[in-house]
């Protein structure tokens, strides 16, 4: 997570009101989704209370604590200050949440060796190829011989996505990881705002 100097300045100013301010760190946590965007909780809490698995970053004048479950959700986000130092508040600029994984079995997960092999193929072969069209593919879960993917970027809502999936992505995954016999797209394509290819209107 990126933090601007203006945000650090504001956090330090607010912390100065605390008794023994040096004990406190700025905590940022994702607490849900509202209106299609992540909702956050920003607070000052003692640095010593940070869990062992939390991300702790020394920003120079104050430390930033992000609980483990929020680290990936905040990757690439920017914490900034709106307005001047005295009256401005802190704001987070972040990517929107991915579309929900529709129809993924509760038993599915990403912890096994097969999942890690699939992720490697996606990162090294597939994503570099479809990135030219503004697309991306993410492994959501693996359940026995089925891989569940969520597509992003230009793939969302694209009229050619089924061709890309069946003739490109699925073939590559099945060749690299033979135990996989089926690939299911769980993307909410109705949410696409910038598809690489749109089918002709009839």
C-alpha positions as CSV (number, residue, x, y, z in Angstrom):
1,X,0.0,0.0,0.0
2,X,1.2,3.5,-0.9
3,X,1.0,6.3,1.6
4,X,1.5,9.9,0.6
5,X,3.5,12.4,2.7
6,X,0.3,14.4,3.2
7,X,-1.4,11.4,4.7
8,X,1.5,10.7,7.1
9,X,1.5,14.3,8.1
10,X,-2.3,14.1,8.9
11,X,-1.9,10.8,10.8
12,X,0.9,12.2,12.9
13,X,-1.1,15.3,13.7
14,X,-4.1,13.3,14.9
15,X,-1.8,10.9,16.9
16,X,-0.3,13.9,18.7
17,X,-3.6,14.2,20.6
18,X,-3.1,10.8,22.3
19,X,-1.5,10.3,25.6
20,X,2.0,8.8,24.8
21,X,1.5,9.1,21.1
22,X,4.6,7.2,20.1
23,X,2.9,4.0,21.2
24,X,0.3,4.3,18.4
25,X,0.4,3.2,14.8
26,X,-2.1,3.9,11.9
27,X,-4.2,0.8,11.3
28,X,-6.0,0.3,7.9
29,X,-8.4,-2.6,7.4
30,X,-11.0,-3.5,4.7
31,X,-14.3,-4.1,6.5
32,X,-16.6,-4.9,3.5
33,X,-18.0,-3.6,0.2
34,X,-20.4,-0.7,-0.1
35,X,-21.7,0.7,-3.5
36,X,-19.3,-1.5,-5.5
37,X,-16.2,-0.2,-3.6
38,X,-14.2,-1.4,-0.6
39,X,-15.2,0.1,2.8
40,X,-12.4,0.8,5.2
41,X,-11.7,1.3,8.9
42,X,-8.8,3.6,9.7
43,X,-7.8,3.9,13.4
44,X,-4.9,4.6,15.8
45,X,-4.1,1.6,17.9
46,X,-1.0,0.5,19.8
47,X,1.7,-0.8,17.6
48,X,2.5,-3.5,20.2
49,X,-0.9,-5.0,19.6
50,X,-0.3,-5.8,15.9
51,X,-0.9,-9.5,15.2
52,X,2.2,-11.5,14.2
53,X,0.8,-12.1,10.7
54,X,-0.1,-8.4,10.1
55,X,1.9,-6.3,7.6
56,X,3.8,-3.6,9.6
57,X,5.5,-0.8,7.6
58,X,7.7,2.0,9.1
59,X,6.7,5.2,7.4
60,X,9.3,7.2,9.2
61,X,7.1,9.3,11.5
62,X,4.5,6.6,12.1
63,X,4.0,2.9,11.5
64,X,1.3,1.4,9.3
65,X,-0.4,-1.8,10.3
66,X,-2.6,-3.8,7.9
67,X,-4.2,-7.0,9.2
68,X,-3.3,-10.1,7.2
69,X,-6.7,-10.5,5.6
70,X,-6.6,-7.0,4.2
71,X,-3.1,-7.1,2.7
72,X,-4.1,-8.4,-0.7
73,X,-7.2,-6.2,-0.9
74,X,-5.1,-3.1,-0.3
75,X,-2.2,-4.0,-2.7
76,X,-1.8,-1.1,-5.1
77,X,-4.0,1.2,-3.1
78,X,-3.0,4.7,-2.1
79,X,-3.7,6.4,1.3
80,X,-3.9,10.2,0.7
81,X,-5.2,13.3,2.4
82,X,-8.1,15.3,1.0
83,X,-7.9,19.1,1.7
84,X,-5.6,20.9,4.0
85,X,-3.8,19.6,7.1
86,X,-6.2,21.2,9.6
87,X,-9.5,20.2,8.1
88,X,-8.8,17.5,5.5
89,X,-9.4,13.8,6.1
90,X,-7.7,10.6,5.0
91,X,-9.0,8.9,1.9
92,X,-8.0,5.6,0.2
93,X,-7.9,5.3,-3.6
94,X,-8.1,1.6,-4.5
95,X,-9.2,-0.7,-7.2
96,X,-12.8,-1.9,-7.1
97,X,-13.5,-5.3,-5.6
98,X,-13.4,-8.2,-8.1
99,X,-16.8,-9.6,-9.1
100,X,-18.1,-12.3,-6.8
101,X,-17.1,-15.9,-7.5
102,X,-20.4,-17.4,-8.6
103,X,-21.0,-21.1,-8.1
104,X,-17.8,-22.1,-6.5
105,X,-18.2,-25.1,-4.1
106,X,-17.6,-24.4,-0.5
107,X,-15.0,-27.2,-0.4
108,X,-12.9,-25.6,-3.1
109,X,-9.6,-23.9,-2.1
110,X,-6.2,-22.7,-3.3
111,X,-3.9,-24.5,-0.9
112,X,-3.0,-27.6,-2.8
113,X,-0.1,-28.3,-5.2
114,X,-2.4,-28.4,-8.2
115,X,-3.6,-24.9,-7.4
116,X,-0.1,-23.6,-7.2
117,X,0.8,-25.2,-10.5
118,X,-2.2,-23.5,-12.1
119,X,-1.3,-20.1,-10.6
120,X,2.2,-20.5,-12.0
121,X,0.8,-21.2,-15.6
122,X,-1.6,-18.2,-15.3
123,X,1.1,-15.8,-14.2
124,X,3.9,-17.0,-16.6
125,X,2.0,-17.9,-19.7
126,X,-1.6,-16.9,-19.9
127,X,-1.7,-13.4,-18.3
128,X,1.2,-12.0,-20.3
129,X,-0.6,-13.2,-23.5
130,X,-4.0,-11.7,-22.7
131,X,-2.6,-8.6,-21.1
132,X,-2.1,-7.2,-24.7
133,X,-5.9,-7.0,-24.9
134,X,-6.2,-5.6,-21.4
135,X,-7.4,-8.9,-19.9
136,X,-6.4,-11.0,-17.0
137,X,-7.3,-14.4,-15.4
138,X,-7.2,-15.3,-11.7
139,X,-7.6,-18.7,-10.2
140,X,-10.4,-18.6,-7.6
141,X,-10.5,-22.2,-6.5
142,X,-9.7,-25.8,-7.4
143,X,-12.2,-28.6,-6.6
144,X,-10.9,-32.1,-7.6
145,X,-10.4,-31.9,-11.4
146,X,-12.2,-28.5,-11.9
147,X,-10.5,-25.1,-11.9
148,X,-12.6,-22.0,-11.3
149,X,-11.3,-18.8,-12.9
150,X,-12.3,-15.2,-12.6
151,X,-11.5,-13.0,-15.6
152,X,-10.7,-9.3,-15.3
153,X,-10.1,-6.2,-17.4
154,X,-10.9,-6.4,-21.0
155,X,-12.2,-10.0,-20.7
156,X,-15.2,-8.9,-18.6
157,X,-18.2,-8.6,-20.9
158,X,-16.1,-9.4,-24.0
159,X,-18.1,-11.2,-26.7
160,X,-15.1,-13.4,-27.5
161,X,-14.4,-14.5,-24.0
162,X,-15.8,-18.0,-24.4
163,X,-13.4,-18.6,-27.4
164,X,-10.4,-17.2,-25.4
165,X,-11.4,-19.4,-22.4
166,X,-12.0,-22.7,-24.3
167,X,-9.4,-22.5,-27.1
168,X,-6.7,-20.7,-25.2
169,X,-6.8,-20.7,-21.4
170,X,-8.4,-24.1,-20.9
171,X,-6.1,-25.8,-23.4
172,X,-3.0,-24.3,-21.8
173,X,-4.1,-25.2,-18.2
174,X,-5.0,-28.8,-19.1
175,X,-1.8,-29.4,-21.0
176,X,0.3,-28.0,-18.1
177,X,-1.7,-29.7,-15.3
178,X,-3.3,-32.9,-16.7
179,X,-5.3,-33.6,-13.6
180,X,-7.5,-30.7,-14.5
181,X,-10.3,-31.7,-16.9
182,X,-12.7,-28.8,-16.7
183,X,-12.3,-25.0,-16.4
184,X,-15.3,-22.9,-15.2
185,X,-15.6,-19.1,-15.7
186,X,-17.2,-17.6,-12.6
187,X,-16.9,-13.9,-13.8
188,X,-19.8,-11.6,-13.6
189,X,-19.6,-10.5,-17.2
190,X,-22.6,-8.2,-16.8
191,X,-20.3,-5.9,-14.7
192,X,-17.8,-5.3,-17.6
193,X,-17.3,-1.6,-18.4
194,X,-14.4,-1.8,-20.9
195,X,-14.5,-5.1,-22.9
196,X,-11.8,-5.6,-25.5
197,X,-14.4,-6.8,-28.0
198,X,-18.1,-6.2,-28.0
199,X,-20.4,-8.3,-30.2
200,X,-22.3,-6.4,-32.9
201,X,-25.6,-5.0,-31.9
202,X,-28.5,-6.6,-33.7
